[in-house]
């Protein structure tokens, strides 16, 4: 069954998942539920699609590079 959300919840989810930090925060939430990082990435991209957003990373390799860059910037 599809879950209905309010406009406010929808806008909040879009803002979070559309920002770089929010994207990776959600990825790490999902990685605790998934068996692999690739599975978490796929699930996250599916969530973006469900919210009407375009894919952020077109391949797992491009995602991995962006995640590496993000982590370097965050911890430097």
C-alpha positions as CSV (number, residue, x, y, z in Angstrom):
1,X,0.0,0.0,0.0
2,X,1.3,3.4,-1.0
3,X,1.8,5.8,1.9
4,X,0.3,9.3,1.5
5,X,2.2,12.2,2.9
6,X,1.3,15.8,3.5
7,X,2.7,18.6,1.3
8,X,4.8,19.8,4.2
9,X,6.4,16.3,4.6
10,X,6.9,16.0,0.9
11,X,8.7,19.3,0.7
12,X,10.8,18.4,3.7
13,X,11.9,15.1,2.2
14,X,12.6,16.7,-1.2
15,X,14.8,19.4,0.5
16,X,16.7,16.8,2.5
17,X,17.3,14.3,-0.2
18,X,18.1,17.0,-2.8
19,X,21.0,18.6,-0.8
20,X,24.4,16.8,-1.0
21,X,24.7,16.5,2.8
22,X,21.1,15.3,3.1
23,X,21.6,12.8,0.3
24,X,24.6,11.2,2.0
25,X,22.9,11.3,5.4
26,X,20.0,9.4,3.9
27,X,22.4,7.0,2.3
28,X,24.0,6.1,5.6
29,X,20.6,5.6,7.2
30,X,19.7,3.2,4.4
31,X,23.1,1.5,4.5
32,X,22.2,0.2,8.0
33,X,19.1,-1.5,6.5
34,X,20.7,-2.8,3.4
35,X,23.2,-5.6,2.8
36,X,25.6,-3.5,0.7
37,X,26.3,0.1,-0.1
38,X,25.3,-0.5,-3.7
39,X,21.9,-1.7,-2.5
40,X,21.5,1.4,-0.3
41,X,22.4,3.6,-3.3
42,X,19.8,1.9,-5.5
43,X,17.2,2.3,-2.8
44,X,18.1,6.0,-2.4
45,X,17.8,6.7,-6.1
46,X,14.4,4.9,-6.1
47,X,13.3,7.2,-3.3
48,X,14.3,10.2,-5.3
49,X,12.4,8.9,-8.3
50,X,9.3,8.3,-6.1
51,X,9.5,12.0,-5.0
52,X,9.7,13.1,-8.7
53,X,13.4,14.0,-8.6
54,X,15.9,13.0,-11.3
55,X,18.7,10.6,-10.4
56,X,21.6,12.3,-8.7
57,X,24.3,9.8,-9.8
58,X,23.8,7.8,-13.0
59,X,26.1,5.0,-12.0
60,X,27.4,3.4,-8.8
61,X,30.9,4.4,-9.8
62,X,30.0,8.1,-10.0
63,X,28.3,7.8,-6.7
64,X,31.3,6.2,-5.1
65,X,33.6,9.0,-6.4
66,X,31.2,11.7,-5.1
67,X,30.9,10.0,-1.7
68,X,34.7,9.9,-1.4
69,X,35.0,13.6,-2.3
70,X,32.2,14.5,0.1
71,X,33.9,12.5,3.0
72,X,37.2,14.2,2.2
73,X,35.7,17.6,2.4
74,X,33.7,16.8,5.5
75,X,36.7,15.5,7.5
76,X,39.5,17.8,6.3
